[in-house]
Amino acid sequence: MGKIILEFDSVEESHDARTAIDAMKWKMAMWDLDQILRATVKHGASQISKDEACDIEYQLAEKYRELIRETLDNYELRLEA
């Protein structure tokens, strides 16, 4: 397996370094959001009332899940593997 080495040489690049270091956290946060929306779409589980999702919750969850996937696709990113 090959190595990838990222170098950040200056204080000005510290923000870029933090972004690179936190990349997996960002991916996991997006995964968690997607799974919350998935629970609403697939199982009808409301994240607001903890009861069955109403029609508008279901529709919004489905739409936002699509938007997340479209946005990630535009950046050539994938939640799975």
Buried (B, 14 or more C-beta within 10 A) or exposed (E): EEEEEEEBEEEEEEEEBEEEEEEEEEBEEBEEBBEBBBBBBEEBBBEEEEEEBEEEBBEBBBEBBEEBBEEBEEEEEEBEE
